[in-house]
């Protein structure tokens, strides 16, 4: 006895396991997709993080060579040039705008006080506030790393279940590709919220604590240097504890998030294989 299958109407996608839409893509591999950018792309990519360090470098060099006002104009000029370059290349300006805003506040504080060390006050206070908020979110069992990661790449869709770090670039393009003429509906709701999964909650909690400790470590190192008026060391530690440390923490975060997604949305068995029981 044969059972007729209902063919999907053109322009719609067939549901799978509770309404999740499946997209075979150009390569013919069944995988769940989503239209949100990856966490790395939302942060501006590696280039965006490098750009964020350039105004500080310009301030340190110009302040050493020409004094406070030379440092102020050097930092402002560098931040403005980065903003214009991104506009000219039609790239995302989110990172450049936030960087320019931060530099403006930093140089305004330094100009008002007349002390070069006050250029770093805003960064120290910002790091302290972010660190405290992150720790607080972990304590109340709403880890912010999980909140952000699940918004950008919902784990129940398997968006990063097969994600590998060497292929970070280009993943965004593959994630949104779908056959011509097929429209994907809204993301289906998860059967279980990620906070109800102990492994997910524990993993995101530790990641949130790790990010909090990174921000608070900057405060603990730079606070005494600020009190001692060590402008050169403030700039050096700002750079060393900035991009390098952030890059390490970000790589660890993406690796752990990929494993958490794989835990929540295992890869479907290959064609011809029986599912694990």
N, C-alpha and C positions, 0 to 999 in steps of 0.2 A: 504494500500500500504506500503510495507516495503522497506527500503533503506539499501542497503548493506554497511557495514562499511569496510573501508580498514584496514586490519590487519597490524600492524607494522612488519617490517622485523626483523628477529632475529639479535640481536646485536645492535638494535637501540631502542630509546625510543620515545614514542608518544608525540608530542608537546601538550601544553596546554596553551591557552590564550596568543597568541603572541609568541610562541616558547619556553616558559619555560618548562623545563623537569620535569616530576613528577616521584617520586620514592616512591613506596609503602613500600619498606623496609621489614624487617623480620616480623614486627608487623602488617603489612597490613594497616598502616595509611598513607594516601596520604599527602605528605609534600614536599616542595621544599628543595633541599639540595645544598651544596656547598663544595668545597674541600679545602678551606682556613681555617687555624686554627682560633680559637676564640681569641679575644683580650687578654684575660687573659693568654692563652697559649703562645702567642707571647711575652708577658712580662716575661715569665719564670715561671708563676704560683706563688702561695703564697710562695713556698719554695725558688724560685729565688729571691723574694724581701727580704726574711729573710737572705739569703746568702749574699746579697749586703750590709747588715748592719754589718756582722761579722768582716771584716777587720777594720772597724772604731772602733768597740769594742776592738779588739786586740791592736790597736794603743793606745787607751786611757789607757787601763790597763798597757800595757808594758811601755808606756812613763811615767806614774805615778810611776811605780816601779823601772825602770832602766834608765830613761832618753830618749832623742830623738832617738838615734840609736837603742835602744831596741824597741821603738815604731815602727820605720821604718821596722825593720826586722820582728817584730810581724805582722804588716799589710801585708807585702809582703808574708810572710810564710803562713798566713791564706788564702789569695787570691789564692796562688799557690796550696795549698792543696784542696781547693774547686774545682779548675779547674781539678786537677788530679782525684778527686773522680767522677766528672761527666763523665770524659773520661772513667774511669774504669767501670762505670755503664752504659755506652753507652747512656747517656742522652744528651739532647741538651746542647751545650756549649756556646750558644749565650750570655746568661746572664753572665756566668762565664768569658768569654773572655772580654766582655765590662767592667765587674767589675775589672778584673785584669789590664786592660788598664788604667782605672781611678785611681786605687791604685798606679800604677807605676808613673803616672804623679804627683799625690799628694805627694808621698814620695820623688820624684825627686826635687820638689819645696822646700819641707821642708829641704832636705839634702843640697841643694845649699845655702839656706839662713841661716841654722843653728838654725831656730826657729820652735818650735813645732806647733805654731799657723798657720804657712804657709801650714801645711798639709790640711787645710780646704779652702785655697784660691781657688783651682780649683773648688771645689764644689760650693762655693759662686758665682764665675763668671759663672759657668755653669747654675746655677739656674736663675741668672739674665738674661742670654741670652735666655734661654728657655721661661721664663716668658714674655719677650718683644716680642719674635717671636709669641707666642701664642696670645697675645693681638693684635698684628698687623694683624694676620690672621683673627681674629674676626672682626676687624674694616673694613677690605677690603672685608668682606662677603665671605671669604673662610676659615671658621673655621677648624683648623687642626684636631680637634677631629673628625669632620665629615669626613674629607678626609681619615683619618686612619681607622675609623670604617667602612666606605663604601667600602674600599679596602679589609679589612679582612672579613667582613660579609655584603655583599650587601643587603640593606633593601628590594629591589624589589624582591628578591628571598625568603623573609620571613625567613631568616636564624635564626633570634633571636625572631621572632614573638611569639613563644610559649616558649621562654627561661625563666627558673626560676632560681634564684640565688642558692637555695640549691642543684641544680643538675648541678653545673658548671662542676664538674669532671665527665667525662664520656660522656659529650655532644659531644666532638670532635669525639669520636668513633662512636656515633650514627649518626653524621652528614655525615660521609663518607660511611656508610654501604649501600650496594645495592645488589640486588639479583645477584647470580652468572650468568655469561654469558651476563650481560647487561652493556654496556658502556655508560657513560653519556657524551654528547657533551659539547662544550664550553658554558659558562654562556651566556644566552640571554641578549641583551641590554635592559635597562629599557625603558619603554614608556616615562617616564619623569625623567629628571635628578633630584637628590635629592635637589639641590640648588634651583630649581624652585618651590619646595613645601615650603610654608612659615613656616609651623609648623616644618618641618625637619630643615630648616635653622635656625630658632629661637632656637630650642632645642639644636642643635649642637653648636650654638653660645654661649649660656649660659654655656654649658659644657666646652667649650674652655676657657671662662673667668674664670670659677671656677678653672681649672687646672692652668691657668696663675697666679691667686691670690695665689694659694698654693706655687708655686715656688717663687714668689716675697715676700711672707710672710717670707720664710726662709731667704731671703737676708736681709730684714728689721730687723729681730731678730739677725742674726749672724754677720751682718756688725758692729754694735756697739761693740759686744763682741770681735770681731777680733781687733778692734782699741784699746780696753782696755786690750788686751793680756790675756783674760780669757780662757785659753786652756781647762780647765775642763768643763766650761759652754758651750764652743763651741762644745765639744764632746757630752754633754748631750742633747743640743738642736738639734744637728745633728741627734741623734737617735730619739728623741721625735717627731721632725717635719719630720722624714723620713718615716719609715714603717707605724706607726700608722695613720698618716695623709694621706699617699698615699692609704692605705687600705680603709679608709672611702670614699675618693674621688673616688676610683675605683669602690666600691660597688654602690655608687650613679650613677656613669656613666653607669655601666652595666644595672642598673634598668631603667634609662631614655632611653638608647638606645633600650632596649627591648620594651618599650612602643612606641617609634618612629617607630620601625619596625612593630609593630602590627598595628599602624595607617596606614602605607603605604601598608602593605600586610596583610589584615585581615584574620583570620582563616576561611577556607572553612566551610560551614554549615555541620553539622553531617548528616549521611545518613538518609533519610526520612524527614529531615527538609527543609523548604522553605527558600531560601536566603532572607536576609533583603532587603527591598525596601525603 
